[in-house]
Structure formats: structure tokens, C-alpha cells
Amino acid sequence: MTENEISYIVRKCVFNLYNQLGPGLLESVYQKINFNTSNILDNIKRVVNNL
């Protein structure tokens, strides 16, 4: 898996979160969300290992 592919997965996760919350919130609201990055990294590792 290339760096571009991994970057795409991470960006997709971030955009999905943004789309669920909607636009127009203050940055502090987004910062306070418990966004567990370890889940993203685990998912990326799973995808890479399944290739």
C-alpha cells in the first residue's frame, strides 16, 4: 500500500466525521470530540495486512 493510499484512508475518516457533525461548528468543538486515532491506525493495518 502506498503512502497516497494510506493518506486517502485517513482523509476519508476525517471527512466522514466532519460530514456527520456538519459544517459551521467552532474548531474547539471538533477538537473536543474523542477521535480515537488508534482505531484508524488499526483499520489501516488491517487493510495493509489483507493485501
Secondary structure, 3 states (H helix, E strand, C coil): CCHHHHHHHHHHHHHHHHHHHCCCCCHHHHHHCCCCHHHHHHHHHHHHHCC
